[in-house]
C-alpha cells in the first residue's frame, strides 16, 4: 500500500511543491539501490496554505505533511520541529509526521557563491543562468570610489543643494546613481544612467535556484527517512 504525502506550499512556492511531487513520482531507482525514495511507494498531493488551513480540523496526526515556504503560518507550524539540514540559507527538518523546507532570503553572497555552485554540481543540478557578481551594487560603489567619482566628505557639504521649500535636500551621493551606467572592473555595463543596479545574489533568481536545489536535496537525502523507509 502506498504511503500518502501532502505537500503544503506558501505564497509563491507552488513551483517547488510541484517539483517535489514530480520527484516523488519519478521512477529513478537503479540496480545499485534506491534514489530518493523507493519507486512507486509514495503518493503525493499538493495543497496551498489556505486549503490546508480550511481542512486543519480534519487532518489526522498520521498524515505526513511537508510545508514549503516561510510564511508566518508555516513558521508557526515548524516552530518545534527538529532541523535536519542547514546549509547556505537552505533548511529542512521534521518532527513526527510533519516536516518543512524553506530558504532564507538574501543568504547567498560573494563568500559562499562558489560553495553553492559546487553543491549544484554534487547533485547534478544546473541552471540556464548562473548567478554571478557582475551586477553587485557594492562593486559599483567600490569601482566608482577607485576612479575618484564619489565625492569625499569634505566636498560633500559643498554639494548640498536645496530641492524645495519643504527642506528636502539632495547630496552628491545622488550622482553615484547616475554613474551606474559606467563600465566597471568586469568590463560589463551595469545599466543606463540613473537605472537601478541589480544584484543577482539578492534577486528572486537566487532564491529560486536555492529553493529548487533544496527541493532536490530534500528528496535525495531526507525524504526517505521522513517517510519511514
N, C-alpha and C positions, 0 to 999 in steps of 0.2 A: 504493500500500500504506500502510495506517495505521501511524503510529508508536505505540509502546506506552509507557505511563507507569504506574509503580507508586507509589502514594501510601501511605506508611507513617506511621501515627499512633501517638503515645504515649498513655499513660493519660489519659482524659477528652478527647481531641482527635478522636474519631471523627466528631463533628458537622461539623468543618471539612474533614476528608478527604472526606466525602460532599458537602459544598458545593462543593469544588473539582472533584470528579468531575462534579457536575451542571453546573457552568460549562463544563467541557471538552466535555460532550455537547450543550450548547445550540447552536442554530442562530441565531446573533445577528449574523452579518456583514451589512453594509449595502452599498448601491450606492457609498458613499463609501470603503469599504475593510474591512479585517479588524478585528474586535473581539476582542481577546484572542488567540486562535489561529484559524487557518483552520477553518471549519466542516467537521466530519466528517473531520478529518485526524489525530486522536489518539484512541487507545483507552485509557481509564484504569481501572485496578483498584485497590482499596484493601485493604491488609493491616494487621493490628495488629502492634505491635512484636514480639510473641512469634513470630508466623508468619514474619516476616522473619528473625529470629534462627535459626529452625529451618531455613530454606531458604538461609541465607547461603552455605554451601559450593557451592551450585549456581547462584548468581546471576552472570551474565556482566557484565563491565565495560561491555558495550554497552547494558545495560538501564538505562533512565532511571528514577531514583528520586528522590522528594521526601519528606523527613522532616518531619513536623509535630509540634511539641512541644518540651519542654525537659527530658526525662528524662536521666539520666546516660548512657544508651546513645546517645541522639540527640546529646547534647553531644559524645561521643567521635567520632561519625560526621561531625560538621560542623567538627571542630577545625581542619582545614587548608583549609576551603573559603573562598572569597572572598566577602565581604559585598557585596551589590549594592544593598541598600536598608536604611536605618536611620532611623526617624522615630517619635517619641513612644513609644519602647519596643518598636516593631514591627520585625522584622528578616527579611530573606530573602537568600539568596545561593546560590552553587553553585560546583562545580569539576568540570569534565568532565561526566559524566552523572549526577552526584548533587547534589542541592540540598536546601535546608532552609527552614523558616519557623518562627518562634517569637515569643512576646511575653513581655517582662519583666513579672513580677508587680509590682503597685503602681507602675506607671510613669506613670499619669495623676494630675495634681494640679491645684490651682487655677490654676497658671500656664499650663498647656497645654491645659486643657479646651476653651477656645474654638477653639484650633487643631485639636483633634480633631473638633469639630463642623463646622468648615469643610472638613476633609478628607472627612468623610462626605458633605457637600453636593457636593463636587467629583466624587465617584464615584457620586453618586446613591443613596447607601445611607442608609436611615432605620431607626430602631428604635422599637418601641412605647413604650418607656420611656426618656426621655432622662436621661443622667447629670446630676446637679447637686450642689450643695454643701450642701443643706438639712440633711443629717444628718452633717456633719463634726464629729468629736469636738473638734477644735481650736477650732472656732467655739463649741461648747458651753462649753468652759473659758473662752474669752475673754469670752463673754457673762456668765457667772457672775461672773467677776472684775470686770467693769464694774459689775455690780449689787451688788458688795460681799459676795457669798455665799461666796467662797473665803477661808478663814482665812489671815491673814498668818503669816509665820514665827514672830514673837514669840508670837502667840496659839496657834500650833500646838502648842508644847511643853506648854501648859496642857491641851490636849485629848487628850493621850496617855492611853489607858485600858488597863490590863492586861486581857487576854482570858482567859488560863488560866494554870495553874501552870507550863506549859512555857515561859513567857516570850514568847509570841506577843502582839504589841501591835497595836492599830489606831489610826489617827490621824483627825483631822478631815477628811483628804482623802477618807475613805470617804463623807463627807457629800456630796461632789461627785457621786458616782454616784447617790445618792438624789435629787439635784436634776435628773436627766436628763429628767424629765418636764415641766419648766417650759417656758414659751413663750419662744422665742429671738427674735433680731432679725429673722428672716424671718417671724415670726408663725406658725411651724409648731410643732406638738408633736413632740418627738423621742422620745417613749416614756414609759412609766409610771415611777414612782419605782423606782429600783434596776434598771431594764431596761438592757440593753446598747445603747449608742448605735452605730448602724451608719453607716459612711462608705461611700457608694455608690461613690466613686472607688477604694476599696481592696477592693471586694467582687468576687465571682465575676462579677457582672453587667458590671462594667467590663472584666474580662479577656475575657469572652465577646464583647463588642462589638468589642474590639480585634482578636481573632482573626478574627472574621467580616469586618471591614473589610480586614484584612491579606490574607485569602484572595482577596478581590476585587481588591485592588491587585496581588497576585502574578499573578493571571490576566490582568489588563488590561495590565500594564506589564512583566512579567518572563517569563511562561511561554513566549511565542513565541520569545524569544531562547534560553531554556533548551532548548527542543525543536528548535532549529536552523532555525527558519522565517525 
